[in-house]
Amino acid sequence: MALVEISHVGPFVRIRFTRETFDRETGTLGYDEQDAPFRDEDRRFLDSMRTLLEESGMEILSREILDRTVPDVELDVTPIGYATVYHCLFDEE
């Protein structure tokens, strides 16, 4: 599944891909998440989505930027020193 998160603060976007797997032997459900598609056929979707978003003036932020800590920021459930760019732009949980 592809998830496109649009910031509620500015023209910023995060695109991520998720995958659920089921192990029949153990009966456990696995969850994986990454910035690149899991399947090759989804790469065309990603390219089209990037083009559409960039033409609309949206900036796609990398995980490297989103994982940066923002000093001196405290959010509702995130104490000072732990808030990241992702928390500030998208969702703090």
Backbone bond lengths (Angstrom), bond angles and torsions (degrees), N, CA, C in turn:
res aa  C-N    CA-C-N  psi(-1)  N-CA   C-N-CA  omega(-1)  CA-C   N-CA-C  phi
1 M - - - 1.432 - - 1.521 107.87 -
2 A 1.308 116.72 141.07 1.458 122.13 175.53 1.519 108.22 -102.66
3 L 1.313 116.14 133.89 1.456 121.77 177.38 1.521 108.39 -118.15
4 V 1.309 115.97 128.68 1.458 121.82 176.92 1.518 106.48 -114.61
5 E 1.320 116.00 115.06 1.458 121.07 179.39 1.524 108.56 -103.68
6 I 1.320 116.44 126.01 1.455 122.07 178.67 1.528 107.77 -108.12
7 S 1.323 115.39 128.39 1.456 120.51 -177.81 1.516 111.40 -64.73
8 H 1.318 115.30 144.91 1.449 120.43 175.37 1.532 111.02 -91.43
9 V 1.330 117.49 6.41 1.456 121.22 -177.96 1.531 112.42 -113.07
10 G 1.306 118.70 -30.41 1.458 121.67 -177.21 1.512 110.78 -161.13
11 P 1.318 117.80 -175.72 1.469 121.63 -176.37 1.532 112.70 -81.06
12 F 1.320 115.92 58.54 1.459 121.33 -176.55 1.525 110.59 -119.79
13 V 1.322 114.99 146.41 1.463 121.58 -175.78 1.517 109.60 -136.12
14 R 1.313 114.49 147.30 1.468 121.42 169.13 1.520 107.14 -125.04
15 I 1.318 116.07 132.79 1.465 121.44 175.92 1.519 107.14 -114.89
16 R 1.316 116.25 130.58 1.465 120.21 177.07 1.521 109.93 -142.84
17 F 1.293 115.05 158.40 1.451 121.90 -178.33 1.520 109.37 -120.02
18 T 1.316 115.79 138.41 1.458 120.75 179.84 1.523 109.79 -123.75
19 R 1.312 114.18 156.81 1.467 120.27 178.68 1.522 108.28 -147.74
20 E 1.324 115.02 133.48 1.462 120.90 173.67 1.524 108.38 -109.93
21 T 1.315 115.62 136.80 1.459 120.93 177.68 1.523 108.31 -128.05
22 F 1.315 115.13 150.99 1.460 120.51 179.83 1.513 108.89 -122.72
23 D 1.327 116.46 124.16 1.460 122.36 177.27 1.526 107.86 -93.63
24 R 1.311 116.53 108.49 1.468 121.09 -176.71 1.528 112.48 -64.62
25 E 1.311 116.80 -32.59 1.471 119.68 -177.91 1.527 111.73 -67.82
26 T 1.337 116.17 -42.77 1.464 119.34 -176.88 1.526 112.84 -98.80
27 G 1.332 116.12 -15.55 1.456 120.06 -178.53 1.523 113.44 73.85
28 T 1.328 115.98 21.79 1.459 119.52 -178.35 1.520 111.14 -102.40
29 L 1.309 114.11 146.55 1.454 121.97 177.75 1.518 107.94 -102.38
30 G 1.339 116.63 127.69 1.458 121.19 179.60 1.518 110.76 -105.60
31 Y 1.315 116.82 152.47 1.463 122.61 -179.64 1.519 108.28 -133.75
32 D 1.325 116.36 126.87 1.458 122.06 177.50 1.518 108.86 -124.48
33 E 1.320 115.90 148.28 1.464 121.71 178.16 1.515 108.68 -141.01
34 Q 1.340 115.77 138.81 1.457 120.56 176.37 1.528 109.83 -156.56
35 D 1.331 115.87 167.92 1.462 120.80 -177.47 1.529 112.93 -82.12
36 A 1.308 118.04 -21.21 1.465 122.44 -179.45 1.533 109.56 -104.52
37 P 1.327 116.73 154.73 1.465 119.34 178.71 1.526 111.73 -62.38
38 F 1.318 115.61 147.59 1.466 121.01 175.21 1.523 110.56 -78.11
39 R 1.331 116.63 -32.63 1.468 121.49 -177.13 1.526 109.76 -110.44
40 D 1.332 116.26 143.24 1.458 121.10 -179.89 1.524 112.19 -59.58
41 E 1.333 117.33 -36.76 1.467 120.04 -177.50 1.531 112.37 -66.50
42 D 1.327 118.01 -16.84 1.458 120.91 178.33 1.529 112.92 -84.46
43 R 1.323 116.83 -8.12 1.465 119.94 179.47 1.530 111.60 -66.16
44 R 1.335 117.44 -36.21 1.466 120.26 176.05 1.525 110.52 -63.12
45 F 1.330 116.13 -40.60 1.466 120.05 176.60 1.520 110.18 -59.48
46 L 1.323 117.04 -46.31 1.462 121.41 -179.44 1.526 110.43 -60.92
47 D 1.325 117.75 -44.48 1.467 121.20 178.93 1.526 110.91 -61.08
48 S 1.329 117.09 -43.97 1.471 121.43 179.21 1.526 110.79 -64.68
49 M 1.323 116.23 -42.05 1.461 120.87 -179.57 1.527 110.38 -64.91
50 R 1.316 117.35 -42.81 1.470 120.79 178.67 1.530 110.43 -60.84
51 T 1.327 116.57 -45.36 1.463 120.91 179.52 1.523 110.75 -60.29
52 L 1.328 117.17 -48.03 1.460 122.07 -179.59 1.527 111.72 -59.82
53 L 1.318 116.28 -46.15 1.461 120.48 -178.37 1.528 111.86 -66.42
54 E 1.319 116.21 -44.11 1.468 119.78 -178.98 1.523 110.93 -66.73
55 E 1.340 118.09 -37.74 1.465 121.04 176.43 1.526 111.34 -66.10
56 S 1.321 117.01 -23.88 1.469 122.18 178.78 1.528 112.50 -89.42
57 G 1.336 116.74 4.60 1.461 120.45 177.52 1.513 114.64 84.97
58 M 1.318 117.53 12.81 1.463 121.64 179.77 1.530 109.29 -90.59
59 E 1.320 116.13 143.28 1.459 121.56 177.30 1.524 109.37 -106.29
60 I 1.327 116.57 122.98 1.459 121.94 179.09 1.524 107.49 -85.45
61 L 1.315 116.11 120.64 1.456 121.30 -177.17 1.529 110.70 -95.44
62 S 1.309 115.17 138.93 1.465 120.63 179.35 1.522 110.12 -80.36
63 R 1.315 115.37 161.92 1.464 121.17 176.96 1.531 110.27 -61.13
64 E 1.332 116.60 -33.86 1.465 120.61 179.31 1.534 110.92 -58.88
65 I 1.313 116.81 -42.91 1.467 120.92 178.25 1.524 110.33 -71.79
66 L 1.321 116.95 -45.69 1.462 121.22 -175.72 1.522 113.30 -64.86
67 D 1.322 117.69 -27.55 1.463 121.32 -178.72 1.528 113.96 -85.38
68 R 1.323 117.54 -3.63 1.468 120.47 179.70 1.525 110.52 -68.19
69 T 1.308 115.61 136.47 1.458 121.41 177.20 1.526 109.10 -77.04
70 V 1.319 115.42 138.79 1.465 121.43 178.09 1.532 107.00 -104.15
71 P 1.327 117.07 110.32 1.474 119.37 -176.36 1.523 112.12 -66.86
72 D 1.304 114.70 150.36 1.471 122.65 174.40 1.527 113.73 61.94
73 V 1.333 117.97 26.08 1.467 120.94 176.48 1.517 108.64 -114.37
74 E 1.319 115.41 128.87 1.456 121.49 175.11 1.526 107.39 -121.06
75 L 1.324 116.72 131.30 1.458 122.45 178.68 1.528 108.58 -113.51
76 D 1.318 116.60 178.42 1.471 120.17 -176.31 1.529 113.11 -52.08
77 V 1.311 117.43 -48.19 1.469 119.82 -177.47 1.528 112.72 -118.39
78 T 1.331 116.95 7.56 1.462 121.13 -179.33 1.525 109.01 -118.62
79 P 1.343 116.78 114.92 1.471 119.62 -177.12 1.535 112.31 -72.28
80 I 1.318 115.59 164.26 1.473 122.10 177.42 1.525 109.23 -54.44
81 G 1.325 114.58 136.76 1.459 120.61 178.26 1.515 114.19 93.33
82 Y 1.335 118.14 -9.30 1.459 121.03 -177.94 1.529 113.87 -116.68
83 A 1.317 117.31 -12.14 1.463 120.28 -178.85 1.525 110.15 -70.62
84 T 1.309 116.62 136.94 1.460 122.25 176.84 1.523 109.26 -110.26
85 V 1.323 115.72 171.08 1.460 120.25 175.61 1.531 109.19 -57.91
86 Y 1.337 117.12 -40.85 1.464 120.15 178.16 1.533 111.15 -58.26
87 H 1.315 117.51 -46.98 1.463 121.33 179.12 1.530 110.94 -57.46
88 C 1.306 116.68 -42.02 1.464 120.71 -176.37 1.529 112.63 -71.58
89 L 1.321 117.45 -35.84 1.457 120.38 -175.40 1.525 114.82 -92.96
90 F 1.322 117.50 -28.95 1.454 119.53 -171.77 1.530 113.36 -120.82
91 D 1.318 116.94 -69.21 1.456 120.06 -173.31 1.513 108.28 -156.43
92 E 1.302 116.30 128.44 1.460 117.49 -175.64 1.519 114.17 -84.29
93 E 1.302 118.67 -5.01 1.470 119.10 -179.60 1.483 111.53 -99.36
